[in-house]
Amino acid sequence: MNNPKSNSYLRFLDLIDILERINPGKQLDSVEKALLDIVVLSFHNDGSLLVGDLISLNRLGSQATLHGRLKNLSAMGYIKMAANTDGRKKQVMPTKLALKRYDEMSRCLEKAVKTN
């Protein structure tokens, strides 16, 4: 059996746990994390993402649940929603705070791998 101390992924999880304890405030639940991952990945890939695209992801929850989680992410400052050119649809984009979160997680991953 492998020594858990030599497992990069487990070290990464430990570092993320420390990071979340250092940054006080409301923690994201699993649905909010999944939604934020999708928003940031779409942004990273130069994609346009609409609220409707996100609330149709029924594998993550009902439309009402997903809409509520999007409101939470917006209230916490992780996403912003703005009317697109159509005016009837809202585009979802990550904020600087969200991008900073992913930069910090990236540094944790790099540190976990280097420790090996």
VOFI-327336 format. One record per residue: residue number from 1; residue in one letter; chain; z, y, x of N, C-alpha, C, O in turn. Coordinates in pm, whole numbers, plus 32768, in hexadecimal, padded with zeros to 4 digits. Layout:
lumse NUM, kollum A, kolvex A, n.z Z, n.y Y, n.x X, ca.z Z, ca.y Y, ca.x X, c.z Z, c.y Y, c.x X, o.z Z, o.y Y, o.x X
...
END
This chain:
lumse 1, kollum M, kolvex A, n.z 8000, n.y 7F89, n.x 8054, ca.z 8000, ca.y 8000, ca.x 8000, c.z 8000, c.y 807D, c.x 8058, o.z 8046, o.y 8084, o.x 80BD
lumse 2, kollum N, kolvex A, n.z 7FAF, n.y 80DF, n.x 802F, ca.z 7FA5, ca.y 815B, ca.x 807C, c.z 8024, c.y 81AD, c.x 806E, o.z 8066, o.y 81AC, o.x 8007
lumse 3, kollum N, kolvex A, n.z 8042, n.y 81F4, n.x 80D8, ca.z 80B3, ca.y 824F, ca.x 80D7, c.z 808F, c.y 82C8, c.x 8082, o.z 802A, o.y 830A, o.x 809D
lumse 4, kollum P, kolvex A, n.z 80DE, n.y 82E8, n.x 8019, ca.z 80BF, ca.y 835B, ca.x 7FC4, c.z 80B6, c.y 83DE, c.x 8011, o.z 806F, o.y 8439, o.x 7FE6
lumse 5, kollum K, kolvex A, n.z 80FD, n.y 83E9, n.x 8081, ca.z 80FA, ca.y 8463, ca.x 80D1, c.z 8070, c.y 8479, c.x 8110, o.z 804E, o.y 84E9, o.x 8134
lumse 6, kollum S, kolvex A, n.z 8021, n.y 840C, n.x 811D, ca.z 7F9D, ca.y 841A, ca.x 815A, c.z 7F2F, c.y 842F, c.x 80F2, o.z 7EBA, o.y 8438, o.x 8115
lumse 7, kollum N, kolvex A, n.z 7F54, n.y 8436, n.x 8073, ca.z 7EF3, ca.y 8447, ca.x 8008, c.z 7EDA, c.y 84DC, c.x 7FF1, o.z 7F33, o.y 8524, o.x 7FC3
lumse 8, kollum S, kolvex A, n.z 7E61, n.y 8509, n.x 8011, ca.z 7E3E, ca.y 8598, ca.x 8005, c.z 7E4D, c.y 85CA, c.x 7F76, o.z 7E7B, o.y 863A, o.x 7F60
lumse 9, kollum Y, kolvex A, n.z 7E27, n.y 8578, n.x 7F15, ca.z 7E2D, ca.y 85A6, ca.x 7E8B, c.z 7EBE, c.y 85BA, c.x 7E5E, o.z 7EDC, o.y 861B, o.x 7E18
lumse 10, kollum L, kolvex A, n.z 7F17, n.y 8561, n.x 7E86, ca.z 7FA4, ca.y 8571, ca.x 7E62, c.z 7FDF, c.y 85ED, c.x 7EA4, o.z 802F, o.y 8633, o.x 7E67
lumse 11, kollum R, kolvex A, n.z 7FB8, n.y 8608, n.x 7F21, ca.z 7FE6, ca.y 8683, ca.x 7F63, c.z 7FB0, c.y 86FD, c.x 7F19, o.z 7FF6, o.y 8761, o.x 7F08
lumse 12, kollum F, kolvex A, n.z 7F32, n.y 86F4, n.x 7EEE, ca.z 7EF6, ca.y 8761, ca.x 7EA0, c.z 7F46, c.y 877A, c.x 7E21, o.z 7F64, o.y 87EE, o.x 7E01
lumse 13, kollum L, kolvex A, n.z 7F69, n.y 8711, n.x 7DD8, ca.z 7FB8, ca.y 8721, ca.x 7D5D, c.z 8040, c.y 8760, c.x 7D7A, o.z 806F, o.y 87B4, o.x 7D2E
lumse 14, kollum D, kolvex A, n.z 807E, n.y 8738, n.x 7DE8, ca.z 80FE, ca.y 8776, ca.x 7E11, c.z 80EC, c.y 880B, c.x 7E2B, o.z 813E, o.y 885D, o.x 7DFF
lumse 15, kollum L, kolvex A, n.z 8082, n.y 882F, n.x 7E71, ca.z 8068, ca.y 88BD, ca.x 7E91, c.z 804D, c.y 890D, c.x 7E13, o.z 807A, o.y 897F, o.x 7E07
lumse 16, kollum I, kolvex A, n.z 8003, n.y 88D4, n.x 7DB4, ca.z 7FE7, ca.y 8919, ca.x 7D35, c.z 8069, c.y 892C, c.x 7CE8, o.z 807F, o.y 8996, o.x 7CAC
lumse 17, kollum D, kolvex A, n.z 80BF, n.y 88C7, n.x 7CE9, ca.z 8140, ca.y 88D2, ca.x 7CA5, c.z 8192, c.y 8944, c.x 7CE1, o.z 81CF, o.y 8992, o.x 7C99
lumse 18, kollum I, kolvex A, n.z 8195, n.y 894C, n.x 7D65, ca.z 81DD, ca.y 89B8, ca.x 7DA9, c.z 81A1, c.y 8A3F, c.x 7D83, o.z 81E9, o.y 8A9E, o.x 7D66
lumse 19, kollum L, kolvex A, n.z 811C, n.y 8A47, n.x 7D84, ca.z 80D6, ca.y 8AC2, ca.x 7D62, c.z 80FA, c.y 8AF1, c.x 7CD5, o.z 8111, o.y 8B68, o.x 7CBE
lumse 20, kollum E, kolvex A, n.z 80FF, n.y 8A94, n.x 7C76, ca.z 8120, ca.y 8AB8, ca.x 7BEC, c.z 81B1, c.y 8AE3, c.x 7BDD, o.z 81D1, o.y 8B37, o.x 7B89
lumse 21, kollum R, kolvex A, n.z 820A, n.y 8AAB, n.x 7C2F, ca.z 8297, ca.y 8AD5, ca.x 7C29, c.z 82AC, c.y 8B5E, c.x 7C69, o.z 8304, o.y 8BA9, o.x 7C41
lumse 22, kollum I, kolvex A, n.z 825A, n.y 8B7D, n.x 7CCD, ca.z 8264, ca.y 8BFF, ca.x 7D11, c.z 8233, c.y 8C6E, c.x 7CB5, o.z 826D, o.y 8CDB, o.x 7CB3
lumse 23, kollum N, kolvex A, n.z 81CA, n.y 8C53, n.x 7C68, ca.z 8190, ca.y 8CB7, ca.x 7C0E, c.z 81CE, c.y 8CA6, c.x 7B83, o.z 81A1, o.y 8C54, o.x 7B34
lumse 24, kollum P, kolvex A, n.z 8235, n.y 8CF4, n.x 7B67, ca.z 8278, ca.y 8CE6, ca.x 7AE5, c.z 821F, c.y 8D15, c.x 7A73, o.z 81B8, o.y 8D56, o.x 7A88
lumse 25, kollum G, kolvex A, n.z 8247, n.y 8CF3, n.x 79FD, ca.z 81F9, ca.y 8D19, ca.x 7987, c.z 81D8, c.y 8C9D, c.x 7938, o.z 81FF, o.y 8C2E, o.x 795B
lumse 26, kollum K, kolvex A, n.z 8191, n.y 8CB2, n.x 78CD, ca.z 816C, ca.y 8C41, ca.x 7878, c.z 810A, c.y 8BE6, c.x 78C1, o.z 80A4, o.y 8C12, o.x 78F4
lumse 27, kollum Q, kolvex A, n.z 812C, n.y 8B67, n.x 78C3, ca.z 80D4, ca.y 8B04, ca.x 7901, c.z 8067, c.y 8ADC, c.x 78A0, o.z 807E, o.y 8AD8, o.x 7827
lumse 28, kollum L, kolvex A, n.z 7FF3, n.y 8ABD, n.x 78D3, ca.z 7F84, ca.y 8A90, ca.x 787F, c.z 7F9B, c.y 8A00, c.x 7856, o.z 7FC7, o.y 89AD, o.x 78A6
lumse 29, kollum D, kolvex A, n.z 7F7B, n.y 89E1, n.x 77D8, ca.z 7F82, ca.y 8954, ca.x 77AE, c.z 7EFD, c.y 8911, c.x 77D4, o.z 7EA2, o.y 8952, o.x 7807
lumse 30, kollum S, kolvex A, n.z 7EF3, n.y 888F, n.x 77BB, ca.z 7E7E, ca.y 8843, ca.x 77E7, c.z 7DFC, c.y 8874, c.x 77A5, o.z 7D93, o.y 8873, o.x 77E5
lumse 31, kollum V, kolvex A, n.z 7E03, n.y 889E, n.x 7728, ca.z 7D8C, ca.y 88CF, ca.x 76E4, c.z 7D61, c.y 8955, c.x 771F, o.z 7CEA, o.y 896D, o.x 7734
lumse 32, kollum E, kolvex A, n.z 7DC0, n.y 89AC, n.x 7738, ca.z 7DA2, ca.y 8A2E, ca.x 7775, c.z 7D67, c.y 8A1D, c.x 7801, o.z 7D0A, o.y 8A64, o.x 7826
lumse 33, kollum K, kolvex A, n.z 7D9E, n.y 89BF, n.x 784E, ca.z 7D68, ca.y 89A4, ca.x 78D3, c.z 7CD8, c.y 8972, c.x 78CA, o.z 7C81, o.y 899D, o.x 7916
lumse 34, kollum A, kolvex A, n.z 7CBE, n.y 8916, n.x 786D, ca.z 7C37, ca.y 88E0, ca.x 785D, c.z 7BD5, c.y 894D, c.x 7833, o.z 7B66, o.y 8954, o.x 7868
lumse 35, kollum L, kolvex A, n.z 7BFD, n.y 89A1, n.x 77D5, ca.z 7BA6, ca.y 8A0F, ca.x 77AB, c.z 7B8B, c.y 8A6F, c.x 781D, o.z 7B19, o.y 8A9A, o.x 7831
lumse 36, kollum L, kolvex A, n.z 7BF2, n.y 8A92, n.x 7868, ca.z 7BE2, ca.y 8AEE, ca.x 78D8, c.z 7B88, c.y 8AB0, c.x 7944, o.z 7B36, o.y 8AF6, o.x 797F
lumse 37, kollum D, kolvex A, n.z 7B96, n.y 8A2F, n.x 795D, ca.z 7B3D, ca.y 89EA, ca.x 79BB, c.z 7AAB, c.y 89FA, c.x 7990, o.z 7A55, o.y 8A17, o.x 79E3
lumse 38, kollum I, kolvex A, n.z 7A91, n.y 89E6, n.x 7910, ca.z 7A08, ca.y 89F0, ca.x 78DD, c.z 79D3, c.y 8A7F, c.x 78EA, o.z 7960, o.y 8A93, o.x 7912
lumse 39, kollum V, kolvex A, n.z 7A26, n.y 8AE1, n.x 78CA, ca.z 79FD, ca.y 8B6D, ca.x 78D4, c.z 79DD, c.y 8B92, c.x 7965, o.z 7976, o.y 8BD0, o.x 7981
lumse 40, kollum V, kolvex A, n.z 7A35, n.y 8B6B, n.x 79C1, ca.z 7A21, ca.y 8B8F, ca.x 7A4E, c.z 79A9, c.y 8B44, c.x 7A88, o.z 795B, o.y 8B7E, o.x 7AD5
lumse 41, kollum L, kolvex A, n.z 7998, n.y 8AC5, n.x 7A66, ca.z 7923, ca.y 8A7A, ca.x 7A96, c.z 78A1, c.y 8AB8, c.x 7A63, o.z 7840, o.y 8AC5, o.x 7AAE
lumse 42, kollum S, kolvex A, n.z 789F, n.y 8ADE, n.x 79E6, ca.z 7827, ca.y 8B1E, ca.x 79AE, c.z 780A, c.y 8BA1, c.x 79F6, o.z 7797, o.y 8BBD, o.x 7A18
lumse 43, kollum F, kolvex A, n.z 7871, n.y 8BF0, n.x 7A0E, ca.z 7862, ca.y 8C6F, ca.x 7A56, c.z 782F, c.y 8C55, c.x 7AE4, o.z 77D6, o.y 8C9B, o.x 7B14
lumse 44, kollum H, kolvex A, n.z 7867, n.y 8BF2, n.x 7B25, ca.z 7841, ca.y 8BCF, ca.x 7BAE, c.z 77AE, c.y 8BA4, c.x 7BB4, o.z 7769, o.y 8BC0, o.x 7C16
lumse 45, kollum N, kolvex A, n.z 777F, n.y 8B61, n.x 7B4C, ca.z 76F5, ca.y 8B32, ca.x 7B46, c.z 7698, c.y 8B96, c.x 7B04, o.z 7629, o.y 8B74, o.x 7ADC
lumse 46, kollum D, kolvex A, n.z 76C6, n.y 8C14, n.x 7AF8, ca.z 7678, ca.y 8C81, ca.x 7ABD, c.z 764D, c.y 8C63, c.x 7A2E, o.z 75E2, o.y 8C8C, o.x 7A02
lumse 47, kollum G, kolvex A, n.z 76A2, n.y 8C1B, n.x 79E5, ca.z 7683, ca.y 8BFB, ca.x 795B, c.z 76C4, c.y 8C5C, c.x 78FB, o.z 7727, o.y 8C9E, o.x 791B
lumse 48, kollum S, kolvex A, n.z 768B, n.y 8C64, n.x 7886, ca.z 76C3, ca.y 8CB6, ca.x 781B, c.z 7709, c.y 8C5A, c.x 77B9, o.z 76CE, o.y 8BF7, o.x 778B
lumse 49, kollum L, kolvex A, n.z 7783, n.y 8C79, n.x 779A, ca.z 77D4, ca.y 8C23, ca.x 7744, c.z 7806, c.y 8C75, c.x 76CE, o.z 783D, o.y 8CE1, o.x 76DF
lumse 50, kollum L, kolvex A, n.z 77F2, n.y 8C40, n.x 7657, ca.z 781C, ca.y 8C85, ca.x 75DD, c.z 7898, c.y 8C42, c.x 75A3, o.z 78B3, o.y 8BCD, o.x 75BC
lumse 51, kollum V, kolvex A, n.z 78E3, n.y 8C8F, n.x 7555, ca.z 7959, ca.y 8C59, ca.x 7512, c.z 7932, c.y 8BDE, c.x 74C1, o.z 7979, o.y 8B79, o.x 74C4
lumse 52, kollum G, kolvex A, n.z 78C3, n.y 8BE4, n.x 747B, ca.z 7894, ca.y 8B73, ca.x 742A, c.z 787E, c.y 8AF5, c.x 747C, o.z 7897, o.y 8A87, o.x 744C
lumse 53, kollum D, kolvex A, n.z 784E, n.y 8B06, n.x 74F8, ca.z 783B, ca.y 8A92, ca.x 7550, c.z 78BF, c.y 8A4D, c.x 756C, o.z 78C8, o.y 89D3, o.x 756F
lumse 54, kollum L, kolvex A, n.z 7926, n.y 8A9E, n.x 7581, ca.z 79A9, ca.y 8A67, ca.x 75A5, c.z 79F1, c.y 8A2A, c.x 752D, o.z 7A2E, o.y 89C0, o.x 753A
lumse 55, kollum I, kolvex A, n.z 79EA, n.y 8A6A, n.x 74BA, ca.z 7A33, ca.y 8A33, ca.x 7447, c.z 79EC, c.y 89BA, c.x 740A, o.z 7A21, o.y 8979, o.x 73B0
lumse 56, kollum S, kolvex A, n.z 7974, n.y 899C, n.x 743C, ca.z 792F, ca.y 8923, ca.x 740C, c.z 7951, c.y 88A9, c.x 7463, o.z 791E, o.y 883C, o.x 7449
lumse 57, kollum L, kolvex A, n.z 79A5, n.y 88BA, n.x 74C7, ca.z 79CC, ca.y 884A, ca.x 7520, c.z 7A39, c.y 87F8, c.x 74DD, o.z 7AAE, o.y 87FF, o.x 7503
lumse 58, kollum N, kolvex A, n.z 7A12, n.y 87A9, n.x 747A, ca.z 7A75, ca.y 8761, ca.x 7429, c.z 7AC3, c.y 86F8, c.x 7478, o.z 7B28, o.y 86C6, o.x 7447
lumse 59, kollum R, kolvex A, n.z 7A96, n.y 86D5, n.x 74F0, ca.z 7AE3, ca.y 8676, ca.x 7542, c.z 7B66, c.y 86B4, c.x 7573, o.z 7BC3, o.y 866D, o.x 7598
lumse 60, kollum L, kolvex A, n.z 7B6C, n.y 873B, n.x 7571, ca.z 7BE5, ca.y 8781, ca.x 759E, c.z 7C43, c.y 87A3, c.x 752B, o.z 7CB9, o.y 87BE, o.x 7541
lumse 61, kollum G, kolvex A, n.z 7C11, n.y 87A2, n.x 74B1, ca.z 7C65, ca.y 87C3, ca.x 743F, c.z 7C12, c.y 87FA, c.x 73CC, o.z 7B97, o.y 8804, o.x 73D5
lumse 62, kollum S, kolvex A, n.z 7C55, n.y 881D, n.x 7361, ca.z 7C10, ca.y 8855, ca.x 72ED, c.z 7BE2, c.y 88E2, c.x 730C, o.z 7C0E, o.y 891F, o.x 736E
lumse 63, kollum Q, kolvex A, n.z 7B88, n.y 8916, n.x 72B9, ca.z 7B58, ca.y 899E, ca.x 72CC, c.z 7BCB, c.y 8A03, c.x 72C7, o.z 7BCF, o.y 8A63, o.x 7314
lumse 64, kollum A, kolvex A, n.z 7C27, n.y 89ED, n.x 726B, ca.z 7C9A, ca.y 8A48, ca.x 725E, c.z 7CF0, c.y 8A44, c.x 72DC, o.z 7D1D, o.y 8AAC, o.x 730C
lumse 65, kollum T, kolvex A, n.z 7D08, n.y 89CC, n.x 7311, ca.z 7D57, ca.y 89BD, ca.x 738C, c.z 7D13, c.y 8A05, c.x 7400, o.z 7D52, o.y 8A4F, o.x 744A
lumse 66, kollum L, kolvex A, n.z 7C91, n.y 89ED, n.x 740F, ca.z 7C47, ca.y 8A28, ca.x 747F, c.z 7C40, c.y 8AC0, c.x 7472, o.z 7C4A, o.y 8B07, o.x 74D6
lumse 67, kollum H, kolvex A, n.z 7C2E, n.y 8AF0, n.x 73F9, ca.z 7C2B, ca.y 8B81, ca.x 73E5, c.z 7CB1, c.y 8BBF, c.x 740A, o.z 7CB6, o.y 8C29, o.x 7449
lumse 68, kollum G, kolvex A, n.z 7D1C, n.y 8B7D, n.x 73E4, ca.z 7DA3, ca.y 8BAD, ca.x 7407, c.z 7DBA, c.y 8BAD, c.x 749D, o.z 7DF7, o.y 8C09, o.x 74D3
lumse 69, kollum R, kolvex A, n.z 7D8A, n.y 8B44, n.x 74E1, ca.z 7D9A, ca.y 8B3D, ca.x 7573, c.z 7D48, c.y 8BA9, c.x 75B8, o.z 7D73, o.y 8BE0, o.x 761D
lumse 70, kollum L, kolvex A, n.z 7CD1, n.y 8BC8, n.x 7583, ca.z 7C81, ca.y 8C34, ca.x 75BC, c.z 7CC9, c.y 8CBA, c.x 75AD, o.z 7CC8, o.y 8D0D, o.x 7607
lumse 71, kollum K, kolvex A, n.z 7D09, n.y 8CCE, n.x 753A, ca.z 7D58, ca.y 8D48, ca.x 7525, c.z 7DCB, c.y 8D4E, c.x 758A, o.z 7DE7, o.y 8DB9, o.x 75C1
lumse 72, kollum N, kolvex A, n.z 7E0C, n.y 8CDC, n.x 75A3, ca.z 7E79, ca.y 8CD7, ca.x 7605, c.z 7E46, c.y 8CFC, c.x 7690, o.z 7E83, o.y 8D4C, o.x 76D6
lumse 73, kollum L, kolvex A, n.z 7DD4, n.y 8CC1, n.x 76B8, ca.z 7D9C, ca.y 8CDE, ca.x 773B, c.z 7D78, c.y 8D71, c.x 7749, o.z 7D89, o.y 8DAC, o.x 77B4
lumse 74, kollum S, kolvex A, n.z 7D48, n.y 8DAB, n.x 76DE, ca.z 7D26, ca.y 8E39, ca.x 76DE, c.z 7DA5, c.y 8E8E, c.x 76EA, o.z 7DAA, o.y 8EED, o.x 7738
lumse 75, kollum A, kolvex A, n.z 7E0B, n.y 8E6B, n.x 769C, ca.z 7E8A, ca.y 8EB6, ca.x 769E, c.z 7ECF, c.y 8EAC, c.x 7726, o.z 7F11, o.y 8F0B, o.x 7751
lumse 76, kollum M, kolvex A, n.z 7EBF, n.y 8E3A, n.x 776B, ca.z 7EFC, ca.y 8E29, ca.x 77EE, c.z 7EA8, c.y 8E6A, c.x 785D, o.z 7ED3, o.y 8E71, o.x 78D0
lumse 77, kollum G, kolvex A, n.z 7E32, n.y 8E99, n.x 783A, ca.z 7DDF, ca.y 8EDF, ca.x 789B, c.z 7D81, c.y 8E88, c.x 78EC, o.z 7D4C, o.y 8EB5, o.x 7952
lumse 78, kollum Y, kolvex A, n.z 7D6A, n.y 8E0C, n.x 78C1, ca.z 7D13, ca.y 8DB2, ca.x 790C, c.z 7C80, c.y 8DBC, c.x 78E3, o.z 7C27, o.y 8DA0, o.x 7934
lumse 79, kollum I, kolvex A, n.z 7C65, n.y 8DE3, n.x 7867, ca.z 7BDA, ca.y 8DF0, ca.x 783A, c.z 7BCA, c.y 8E74, c.x 77EF, o.z 7C29, o.y 8EAE, o.x 77BD
lumse 80, kollum K, kolvex A, n.z 7B4D, n.y 8E9F, n.x 77EA, ca.z 7B2D, ca.y 8F11, ca.x 7794, c.z 7AB6, c.y 8EE7, c.x 773F, o.z 7A5F, o.y 8E9C, o.x 776A
lumse 81, kollum M, kolvex A, n.z 7AB6, n.y 8F1A, n.x 76C5, ca.z 7A4B, ca.y 8EFC, ca.x 7667, c.z 7A07, c.y 8F7E, c.x 7641, o.z 7A48, o.y 8FDF, o.x 761A
lumse 82, kollum A, kolvex A, n.z 7983, n.y 8F80, n.x 764E, ca.z 7937, ca.y 8FF8, ca.x 7631, c.z 78BD, c.y 8FD3, c.x 75DF, o.z 7883, o.y 8F69, o.x 75F1
lumse 83, kollum A, kolvex A, n.z 7897, n.y 902C, n.x 7584, ca.z 7820, ca.y 9015, ca.x 7532, c.z 77A7, c.y 900A, c.x 758E, o.z 7797, o.y 9058, o.x 75EC
lumse 84, kollum N, kolvex A, n.z 7752, n.y 8FA7, n.x 7572, ca.z 76D9, ca.y 8F9B, ca.x 75C2, c.z 766B, c.y 8FF2, c.x 7584, o.z 7687, o.y 9042, o.x 752B
lumse 85, kollum T, kolvex A, n.z 75F2, n.y 8FE3, n.x 75B1, ca.z 7584, ca.y 9038, ca.x 7582, c.z 756B, c.y 9028, c.x 74EC, o.z 753D, o.y 9085, o.x 74AB
lumse 86, kollum D, kolvex A, n.z 758B, n.y 8FB3, n.x 74B6, ca.z 757B, ca.y 8F99, ca.x 7427, c.z 75DD, c.y 8FEC, c.x 73D5, o.z 75BE, o.y 9017, o.x 7366
lumse 87, kollum G, kolvex A, n.z 7653, n.y 9003, n.x 740C, ca.z 76BA, ca.y 9050, ca.x 73C8, c.z 7711, c.y 8FFE, c.x 736B, o.z 7782, o.y 9025, o.x 734E
lumse 88, kollum R, kolvex A, n.z 76DE, n.y 8F8D, n.x 733C, ca.z 772D, ca.y 8F38, ca.x 72E2, c.z 7776, c.y 8ECA, c.x 732E, o.z 77CF, o.y 8E89, o.x 72F8
lumse 89, kollum K, kolvex A, n.z 7752, n.y 8EB7, n.x 73AA, ca.z 778C, ca.y 8E4D, ca.x 73FB, c.z 77DA, c.y 8E8B, c.x 746E, o.z 77B6, o.y 8EF5, o.x 74A1
lumse 90, kollum K, kolvex A, n.z 7845, n.y 8E45, n.x 7496, ca.z 7896, ca.y 8E77, ca.x 7505, c.z 7883, c.y 8E1E, c.x 757F, o.z 788E, o.y 8DA3, o.x 7578
lumse 91, kollum Q, kolvex A, n.z 7867, n.y 8E5F, n.x 75EE, ca.z 785A, ca.y 8E1B, ca.x 766E, c.z 78E4, c.y 8E13, c.x 76AD, o.z 7933, o.y 8E71, o.x 76A5
lumse 92, kollum V, kolvex A, n.z 7901, n.y 8DA2, n.x 76EE, ca.z 7983, ca.y 8D8D, ca.x 772D, c.z 796F, c.y 8D8C, c.x 77C5, o.z 791A, o.y 8D46, o.x 77F9
lumse 93, kollum M, kolvex A, n.z 79C0, n.y 8DDD, n.x 780A, ca.z 79B8, ca.y 8DE8, ca.x 789B, c.z 7A44, c.y 8DE3, c.x 78D7, o.z 7AA5, o.y 8E10, o.x 789A
lumse 94, kollum P, kolvex A, n.z 7A4E, n.y 8DAC, n.x 794F, ca.z 7AD2, ca.y 8DAC, ca.x 7992, c.z 7AF1, c.y 8E37, c.x 79C7, o.z 7A96, o.y 8E84, o.x 79E7
lumse 95, kollum T, kolvex A, n.z 7B70, n.y 8E56, n.x 79D0, ca.z 7B9D, ca.y 8ED5, ca.x 7A09, c.z 7BBA, c.y 8EC1, c.x 7A9E, o.z 7BB1, o.y 8E52, o.x 7AD2
lumse 96, kollum K, kolvex A, n.z 7BDB, n.y 8F2E, n.x 7AE2, ca.z 7C02, ca.y 8F25, ca.x 7B6F, c.z 7C7D, c.y 8ECC, c.x 7B7F, o.z 7C88, o.y 8E83, o.x 7BE2
lumse 97, kollum L, kolvex A, n.z 7CD9, n.y 8ED2, n.x 7B1E, ca.z 7D50, ca.y 8E7E, ca.x 7B22, c.z 7D2B, c.y 8DE9, c.x 7B22, o.z 7D64, o.y 8D9B, o.x 7B6E
lumse 98, kollum A, kolvex A, n.z 7CCC, n.y 8DC3, n.x 7ACE, ca.z 7CA1, ca.y 8D37, ca.x 7AC8, c.z 7C5F, c.y 8D0E, c.x 7B4C, o.z 7C7B, o.y 8CA2, o.x 7B80
lumse 99, kollum L, kolvex A, n.z 7C09, n.y 8D63, n.x 7B81, ca.z 7BC5, ca.y 8D42, ca.x 7BFE, c.z 7C2A, c.y 8D38, c.x 7C71, o.z 7C19, o.y 8CE6, o.x 7CCB
lumse 100, kollum K, kolvex A, n.z 7C92, n.y 8D8D, n.x 7C6D, ca.z 7CFC, ca.y 8D86, ca.x 7CD3, c.z 7D44, c.y 8D00, c.x 7CCA, o.z 7D64, o.y 8CC3, o.x 7D30
lumse 101, kollum R, kolvex A, n.z 7D5E, n.y 8CD1, n.x 7C4F, ca.z 7D9F, ca.y 8C50, ca.x 7C39, c.z 7D50, c.y 8BE0, c.x 7C7D, o.z 7D89, o.y 8B89, o.x 7CBF
lumse 102, kollum Y, kolvex A, n.z 7CCC, n.y 8BE2, n.x 7C6C, ca.z 7C78, ca.y 8B78, ca.x 7CA6, c.z 7C6E, c.y 8B85, c.x 7D3D, o.z 7C60, o.y 8B21, o.x 7D83
lumse 103, kollum D, kolvex A, n.z 7C73, n.y 8BFE, n.x 7D72, ca.z 7C77, ca.y 8C12, ca.x 7E03, c.z 7CF7, c.y 8BD5, c.x 7E3C, o.z 7CF5, o.y 8B93, o.x 7EA4
lumse 104, kollum E, kolvex A, n.z 7D67, n.y 8BEC, n.x 7DF7, ca.z 7DE8, ca.y 8BB5, ca.x 7E25, c.z 7DE6, c.y 8B1D, c.x 7E1F, o.z 7E19, o.y 8ADA, o.x 7E7A
lumse 105, kollum M, kolvex A, n.z 7DAD, n.y 8AE5, n.x 7DB4, ca.z 7DA5, ca.y 8A53, ca.x 7DA9, c.z 7D4A, c.y 8A1B, c.x 7E17, o.z 7D65, o.y 89AF, o.x 7E4D
lumse 106, kollum S, kolvex A, n.z 7CE1, n.y 8A62, n.x 7E38, ca.z 7C86, ca.y 8A37, ca.x 7EA3, c.z 7CCF, c.y 8A33, c.x 7F29, o.z 7CBD, o.y 89D6, o.x 7F77
lumse 107, kollum R, kolvex A, n.z 7D20, n.y 8A99, n.x 7F42, ca.z 7D6E, ca.y 8A9B, ca.x 7FBE, c.z 7DD0, c.y 8A25, c.x 7FC3, o.z 7DE6, o.y 89EA, o.x 802C
lumse 108, kollum C, kolvex A, n.z 7E0B, n.y 8A04, n.x 7F50, ca.z 7E65, ca.y 898F, ca.x 7F4B, c.z 7E1A, c.y 890F, c.x 7F6C, o.z 7E4D, o.y 88BA, o.x 7FB4
lumse 109, kollum L, kolvex A, n.z 7DA2, n.y 8902, n.x 7F39, ca.z 7D52, ca.y 888A, ca.x 7F53, c.z 7D2D, c.y 8883, c.x 7FE7, o.z 7D37, o.y 8819, o.x 8025
lumse 110, kollum E, kolvex A, n.z 7D04, n.y 88F3, n.x 8020, ca.z 7CE2, ca.y 88F5, ca.x 80AF, c.z 7D5B, c.y 88D1, c.x 8104, o.z 7D4E, o.y 8887, o.x 8166
lumse 111, kollum K, kolvex A, n.z 7DCF, n.y 8905, n.x 80E0, ca.z 7E49, ca.y 88E8, ca.x 812C, c.z 7E6E, c.y 8853, c.x 8120, o.z 7E96, o.y 8815, o.x 8183
lumse 112, kollum A, kolvex A, n.z 7E5F, n.y 881A, n.x 80A8, ca.z 7E7F, ca.y 878D, ca.x 8094, c.z 7E24, c.y 8733, c.x 80E6, o.z 7E51, o.y 86CE, o.x 811D
lumse 113, kollum V, kolvex A, n.z 7DA6, n.y 8756, n.x 80EF, ca.z 7D47, ca.y 8705, ca.x 813A, c.z 7D5E, c.y 8713, c.x 81D1, o.z 7D55, o.y 86B1, o.x 821A
lumse 114, kollum K, kolvex A, n.z 7D7C, n.y 878C, n.x 81FF, ca.z 7D94, ca.y 87A3, ca.x 828E, c.z 7E0F, c.y 875C, c.x 82C1, o.z 7E15, o.y 8736, o.x 8336
lumse 115, kollum T, kolvex A, n.z 7E72, n.y 8749, n.x 826B, ca.z 7EF0, ca.y 870B, ca.x 8293, c.z 7EDD, c.y 8678, c.x 82B5, o.z 7F2F, o.y 863D, o.x 82FB
lumse 116, kollum N, kolvex A, n.z 7E72, n.y 863D, n.x 8284, ca.z 7E58, ca.y 85AE, ca.x 8296, c.z 7E47, c.y 8585, c.x 8325, o.z 7E30, o.y 8510, o.x 8341
END
